[in-house]
């Protein structure tokens, strides 16, 4: 139990760092977009490559932040019926959901791995001209974030089995 608590705390800290990196990157993207719009409107000179940077950054930000959202139980969830169930039934539902989540994210990793390897091998990029944005970081972020999701689902199951609370509480509790 003590080892699990330490691993859980380490995992939680890592998710917090990943979330913070995603949040910082949102701020950077906002600055890039403002620079692009101001340059386009005032100077008739947009920042080249903004669409490519934004489109590739969205997936990176998403997969850096969704494991933290799952951990904090801040994802969208309808709890009208769930909250009326006894704790053992809620725990059973949460374990079943976590197992399905693990399976889905494993499928996502296995279906994305080959594309990531090819992107690295051939130096795949998006954009032409002044700015060519590599796609490998976004493809890696998808695999990395999916791995973190699997870990969070597994920790959720362990929290329930070890009696450290329900895996997913409603957003209001």
C-alpha positions as CSV (number, residue, x, y, z in Angstrom):
1,X,0.0,0.0,0.0
2,X,2.8,2.4,0.9
3,X,4.6,1.6,-2.4
4,X,1.4,2.3,-4.3
5,X,0.9,5.6,-2.6
6,X,4.4,6.7,-3.6
7,X,3.9,5.5,-7.2
8,X,0.6,7.2,-7.3
9,X,2.1,10.5,-6.0
10,X,4.9,10.3,-8.6
11,X,2.3,9.6,-11.3
12,X,0.2,12.5,-10.2
13,X,3.2,14.8,-10.2
14,X,4.1,13.7,-13.7
15,X,0.6,14.3,-15.0
16,X,0.7,17.7,-13.4
17,X,3.9,18.6,-15.2
18,X,2.5,17.3,-18.5
19,X,-0.6,19.4,-18.0
20,X,1.5,22.5,-17.2
21,X,3.5,22.1,-20.3
22,X,0.3,21.8,-22.3
23,X,-1.1,25.0,-20.6
24,X,2.1,26.9,-21.3
25,X,2.0,25.8,-25.0
26,X,-1.6,27.2,-25.2
27,X,-0.2,30.6,-24.0
28,X,2.5,30.4,-26.7
29,X,0.0,29.5,-29.4
30,X,-2.2,32.5,-28.3
31,X,0.8,34.8,-28.8
32,X,1.5,33.3,-32.2
33,X,-2.1,33.7,-33.3
34,X,-2.2,37.3,-32.1
35,X,1.0,38.0,-33.9
36,X,-0.3,36.4,-37.0
37,X,-3.6,38.4,-36.9
38,X,-1.9,41.7,-36.0
39,X,0.6,41.2,-38.8
40,X,-2.1,40.3,-41.3
41,X,-4.4,43.2,-40.4
42,X,-1.9,46.0,-39.7
43,X,1.1,45.2,-41.8
44,X,-0.4,42.9,-44.4
45,X,2.3,40.4,-43.4
46,X,1.0,37.3,-41.6
47,X,3.2,35.1,-39.6
48,X,4.1,32.3,-41.9
49,X,3.3,28.8,-40.8
50,X,0.8,29.7,-38.2
51,X,-1.9,27.3,-39.4
52,X,0.6,24.4,-39.5
53,X,1.9,25.2,-36.0
54,X,-1.6,25.5,-34.6
55,X,-2.9,22.3,-36.2
56,X,0.1,20.2,-35.0
57,X,0.0,21.8,-31.6
58,X,-3.6,20.9,-30.9
59,X,-3.0,17.2,-30.8
60,X,0.1,17.7,-28.6
61,X,-1.8,19.9,-26.1
62,X,-4.7,17.5,-26.0
63,X,-2.7,14.4,-25.3
64,X,-0.6,16.2,-22.7
65,X,-3.7,17.4,-20.8
66,X,-6.3,14.6,-21.0
67,X,-4.6,12.2,-18.6
68,X,-4.6,15.0,-16.0
69,X,-8.2,15.8,-16.6
70,X,-9.1,12.1,-16.1
71,X,-7.0,12.0,-12.9
72,X,-8.8,15.1,-11.5
73,X,-12.2,13.7,-12.5
74,X,-13.0,16.9,-14.5
75,X,-14.1,15.3,-17.7
76,X,-17.7,15.5,-18.8
77,X,-19.9,12.9,-17.2
78,X,-23.6,12.5,-16.7
79,X,-24.1,11.4,-13.1
80,X,-27.9,11.5,-12.7
81,X,-28.2,7.7,-12.3
82,X,-24.6,7.0,-11.3
83,X,-24.9,9.2,-8.1
84,X,-27.9,7.2,-6.9
85,X,-26.1,3.9,-7.0
86,X,-24.4,2.4,-3.9
87,X,-20.6,2.7,-3.8
88,X,-19.9,-0.9,-4.8
89,X,-22.0,-0.5,-7.9
90,X,-20.3,2.8,-8.8
91,X,-16.9,1.1,-8.2
92,X,-17.8,-1.8,-10.5
93,X,-18.9,0.7,-13.2
94,X,-15.7,2.7,-12.8
95,X,-13.6,-0.5,-13.1
96,X,-15.5,-1.5,-16.2
97,X,-15.1,1.9,-17.8
98,X,-11.3,1.9,-16.9
99,X,-10.9,-1.5,-18.6
100,X,-12.7,-0.3,-21.7
101,X,-10.5,2.9,-21.6
102,X,-7.3,0.8,-21.4
103,X,-8.5,-1.3,-24.4
104,X,-9.3,1.7,-26.5
105,X,-6.1,3.5,-25.8
106,X,-4.1,0.4,-26.5
107,X,-5.8,0.2,-29.8
108,X,-5.0,3.8,-30.4
109,X,-1.3,3.2,-29.6
110,X,-1.1,0.1,-31.8
111,X,-2.8,1.8,-34.8
112,X,-0.6,5.0,-34.4
113,X,2.8,3.4,-33.9
114,X,3.5,2.5,-37.5
115,X,2.6,6.1,-38.6
116,X,4.9,7.5,-36.0
117,X,7.8,5.3,-37.1
118,X,7.3,6.2,-40.8
119,X,7.1,10.0,-39.9
120,X,10.4,9.7,-38.1
121,X,12.1,7.6,-40.8
122,X,11.1,9.8,-43.8
123,X,11.1,13.2,-41.9
124,X,7.4,13.8,-42.6
125,X,6.3,17.4,-42.3
126,X,3.4,19.7,-43.0
127,X,3.6,23.1,-44.7
128,X,5.5,24.4,-47.6
129,X,7.9,27.3,-48.1
130,X,9.0,29.3,-45.1
131,X,7.9,26.9,-42.4
132,X,7.8,23.1,-42.5
133,X,6.5,21.6,-39.3
134,X,7.5,18.0,-38.5
135,X,4.6,15.7,-37.8
136,X,6.6,13.2,-35.6
137,X,6.2,15.3,-32.4
138,X,2.4,15.2,-32.7
139,X,2.4,11.5,-33.5
140,X,4.6,10.9,-30.5
141,X,2.4,13.0,-28.3
142,X,-0.6,10.8,-29.2
143,X,1.3,7.7,-28.2
144,X,2.7,9.2,-25.1
145,X,-0.6,10.7,-24.0
146,X,-2.4,7.4,-24.7
147,X,0.2,5.6,-22.5
148,X,-0.4,8.1,-19.7
149,X,-4.2,7.5,-20.1
150,X,-3.6,3.7,-19.8
151,X,-1.5,4.3,-16.7
152,X,-4.2,6.6,-15.2
153,X,-7.0,4.0,-15.9
154,X,-4.8,1.3,-14.2
155,X,-4.2,3.5,-11.2
156,X,-7.9,4.2,-11.0
157,X,-8.5,0.5,-10.8
158,X,-5.8,0.0,-8.2
159,X,-7.3,2.9,-6.1
160,X,-10.6,1.1,-6.1
161,X,-9.2,-2.3,-5.4
162,X,-6.9,-1.0,-2.6
163,X,-9.7,1.0,-1.1
164,X,-8.3,4.4,-1.8
165,X,-11.7,5.8,-3.0
166,X,-13.8,5.5,-6.1
167,X,-12.0,5.9,-9.4
168,X,-14.3,8.5,-10.8
169,X,-16.5,10.8,-8.8
170,X,-19.0,13.2,-10.3
171,X,-17.8,16.7,-11.1
172,X,-20.0,18.1,-8.3
173,X,-18.5,16.0,-5.5
